[in-house]
Amino acid sequence: MKVLLFDIEGTTTDINFVHHILFPYAKKNIATYVKENESQISEIIQKIKENNSVHSIDEVISLLERWIDEDKKVKELKDIQGLIWKEGYATGEYTAHLYDDVIPCLENWKNSGLDLFIYSSGSVQAQKLLFSHTSSGDITPLFNGYFDTKIGAKKESQSYTNISKEINCEPNLITFFTDSPQEAQAATEANLNVIHVNRDGLYNDSKFTLVKSFEDARLISE
Ligand SMILES: [Mg+2]
């Protein structure tokens, strides 16, 4: 093994942190944030107006709120959410959740010479924010790089081939950690090794190597 590649939600981090803390925080604050930072984010606002034929700032805000409710993957929304989360982290509204075994295992793997990468559907910007605001501080120095869905969708095997090319490493030397059997399947089809992380004990068995924690995966992936 040379490279370990990690999903975030359900793998390094409780899915509830993202869905019960980050997303509601952005939703609650988006109207105020846009109004208070209208000039700083004028380029993003301008793009939203042009692309959606809306004119006033109130219309922009309603549209953003609707996109949140509909879980739309719009770049401008993601950018604004990222800025709001940054403020929330900076003011100490929350710190990023990581399972207890994550940092010690990542440090061990890093020290034994493995390269560590992240692949998550949240934007690279949001990933970096998360790992720089954990309860143990900034752990971004542990990572060699980050991928989001710009490289491809997580349930498509081509994305894993793209990552392997991008980091210049043969697929069979990469091990992907994920809680999602569909993502595990896609990665397997691209010839990666896979560890199926079963944090909540949802699965009794799996066609992939099933572990409850990174600690359980430590020996397998060394
Ligand atoms: Mg996941």
Boltz pocket constraint, residues with backbone or C-beta under 6 A from the ligand:
constraints:
  - pocket:
      binder: B
      contacts: [[A, 7], [A, 8], [A, 9], [A, 10], [A, 11], [A, 178], [A, 179], [A, 180]]
      max_distance: 6.0
